[in-house]
Amino acid sequence: MVNPNSLKVALVQTSLFWENPTKNRNSIASSISNITNKVDLIILPEMYTTGFTMHPENIPEIEGQLSLEWMQQISKDKDAAIVGSLPYIENNNFYNRLFFVLPNGKYFSYDKRHTFTLAGESNVYTSGNKRLIVKYKGFSICPLICYDLRFPVWARNTENYDVLLYVANWPKQRISAWDTLLKARAIENMCYCIGVNRIGKDDLGYEYIGHSAVYDCLGKELAFSNKNEVIFSVLKKSHIDETRNKLKFLDDRDSFTL
């Protein structure tokens, strides 16, 4: 029986084939096909079709549409929403674009706001300027991308969303920041916070060790992994409602516009 007050999530933590959308789609599809329990939301890493490439011109433009259609088919087949980002070309501009796809084929998109200047992402990809809040199965979800995690103002919970999620390619040498900031975003915004990272080594020599995780609105770790696997967790609306009603910290947040 479906519980309207819970959200079952699956975090696909996987290695990625460098600049090879076909291999990545096939590999991820295999991982998803092994999910036997009913889930509501499947989350993929940042740039799940290519790895964190600064050369999107190496990827045929049609791959963006093919990957979106692939997400729509996966979502329909599993009767679950699916979210992840990929290099996308529109009006001759490159975007690190996240798609949030529903089982009925409808989708929403978010372009990464904070492009990673250290790697030159800001020189290649056009930055987004609008945040996305998706209403899904009784939960309000705010999906963001990797480097966005370092900027709490952009993530600030001004809309009373329930879930903040980050898809990422976050390297091993800065993984302690990833762990700390995911937990901090959960606590300060009184929401569930989910981070989905990749593992393995990319063609530039950077190593990724996962640490995909789920935290509740008090910062308690509900799920964590550093392996090549699908991680599961159940989010409960009652946890958010009860905690916010008892601890009214969001009532004291600063008002601002951005």
QUIZI-V333565 format. One record per residue. N is the residue number from 1. RES is the residue in one small letter. SS is DSSP state (hx for helix, st for strand, lp for the rest). NEAR is the number of other ideal C-beta (glycine too) atoms within 8 Angstrom. Layout:
n:res:ss:near
N:RES:SS:NEAR
N:RES:SS:NEAR
//
This chain:
n:res:ss:near
1:m:lp:2
2:v:lp:3
3:n:lp:5
4:p:lp:6
5:n:lp:7
6:s:st:9
7:l:st:13
8:k:st:13
9:v:st:15
10:a:st:14
11:l:st:15
12:v:st:14
13:q:st:16
14:t:lp:13
15:s:lp:8
16:l:lp:13
17:f:lp:9
18:w:lp:9
19:e:lp:11
20:n:lp:8
21:p:hx:13
22:t:hx:6
23:k:hx:8
24:n:hx:13
25:r:hx:11
26:n:hx:8
27:s:hx:10
28:i:hx:12
29:a:hx:10
30:s:hx:8
31:s:hx:11
32:i:hx:13
33:s:hx:6
34:n:lp:7
35:i:lp:11
36:t:lp:3
37:n:lp:6
38:k:lp:6
39:v:lp:12
40:d:lp:10
41:l:st:14
42:i:st:16
43:i:st:14
44:l:lp:11
45:p:lp:15
46:e:lp:13
47:m:lp:14
48:y:lp:16
49:t:lp:11
50:t:lp:16
51:g:lp:12
52:f:lp:10
53:t:lp:12
54:m:lp:9
55:h:lp:7
56:p:hx:12
57:e:hx:5
58:n:hx:6
59:i:lp:13
60:p:lp:4
61:e:lp:6
62:i:hx:6
63:e:hx:11
64:g:hx:13
65:q:hx:7
66:l:hx:9
67:s:hx:12
68:l:hx:11
69:e:hx:8
70:w:hx:10
71:m:hx:13
72:q:hx:11
73:q:hx:8
74:i:hx:12
75:s:hx:16
76:k:hx:10
77:d:hx:6
78:k:hx:12
79:d:lp:7
80:a:lp:12
81:a:st:12
82:i:st:14
83:v:st:14
84:g:st:13
85:s:st:12
86:l:st:15
87:p:st:15
88:y:st:9
89:i:st:10
90:e:st:6
91:n:lp:3
92:n:lp:4
93:n:st:7
94:f:st:11
95:y:st:13
96:n:st:16
97:r:st:13
98:l:st:16
99:f:st:13
100:f:st:15
101:v:st:13
102:l:lp:10
103:p:lp:9
104:n:lp:5
105:g:lp:9
106:k:lp:6
107:y:st:11
108:f:st:8
109:s:st:9
110:y:st:14
111:d:st:13
112:k:lp:19
113:r:lp:13
114:h:lp:10
115:t:lp:12
116:f:lp:10
117:t:hx:7
118:l:hx:4
119:a:hx:7
120:g:lp:9
121:e:hx:13
122:s:hx:9
123:n:hx:5
124:v:hx:10
125:y:st:12
126:t:lp:7
127:s:lp:10
128:g:lp:9
129:n:lp:5
130:k:lp:6
131:r:lp:8
132:l:lp:11
133:i:lp:9
134:v:st:10
135:k:st:6
136:y:st:11
137:k:lp:6
138:g:lp:7
139:f:st:11
140:s:st:11
141:i:st:15
142:c:st:15
143:p:st:13
144:l:st:15
145:i:st:15
146:c:hx:12
147:y:hx:11
148:d:hx:13
149:l:hx:15
150:r:hx:7
151:f:lp:10
152:p:hx:8
153:v:hx:7
154:w:hx:11
155:a:hx:13
156:r:lp:10
157:n:lp:14
158:t:lp:6
159:e:lp:7
160:n:lp:7
161:y:lp:12
162:d:lp:11
163:v:st:14
164:l:st:16
165:l:st:14
166:y:st:15
167:v:st:16
168:a:lp:14
169:n:lp:13
170:w:lp:12
171:p:lp:9
172:k:hx:8
173:q:hx:4
174:r:hx:8
175:i:hx:11
176:s:hx:6
177:a:hx:8
178:w:hx:14
179:d:hx:10
180:t:hx:8
181:l:hx:10
182:l:hx:14
183:k:hx:12
184:a:hx:10
185:r:hx:14
186:a:hx:17
187:i:hx:10
188:e:hx:9
189:n:hx:14
190:m:lp:13
191:c:lp:13
192:y:st:13
193:c:st:15
194:i:st:15
195:g:st:14
196:v:st:14
197:n:lp:14
198:r:lp:15
199:i:st:12
200:g:st:10
201:k:st:6
202:d:lp:12
203:d:lp:6
204:l:lp:4
205:g:lp:6
206:y:lp:9
207:e:st:8
208:y:st:15
209:i:st:8
210:g:lp:12
211:h:lp:13
212:s:st:12
213:a:st:13
214:v:st:15
215:y:st:13
216:d:lp:10
217:c:lp:13
218:l:lp:7
219:g:lp:10
220:k:lp:6
221:e:st:9
222:l:st:8
223:a:st:11
224:f:st:9
225:s:st:12
226:n:lp:7
227:k:lp:7
228:n:lp:8
229:e:st:6
230:v:st:11
231:i:st:12
232:f:st:11
233:s:st:11
234:v:st:8
235:l:st:14
236:k:st:8
237:k:hx:12
238:s:hx:7
239:h:hx:10
240:i:hx:13
241:d:hx:8
242:e:hx:8
243:t:hx:11
244:r:hx:11
245:n:hx:6
246:k:hx:6
247:l:lp:6
248:k:lp:8
249:f:hx:7
250:l:hx:10
251:d:hx:5
252:d:hx:5
253:r:lp:9
254:d:lp:3
255:s:lp:3
256:f:lp:7
257:t:lp:2
258:l:lp:4
//
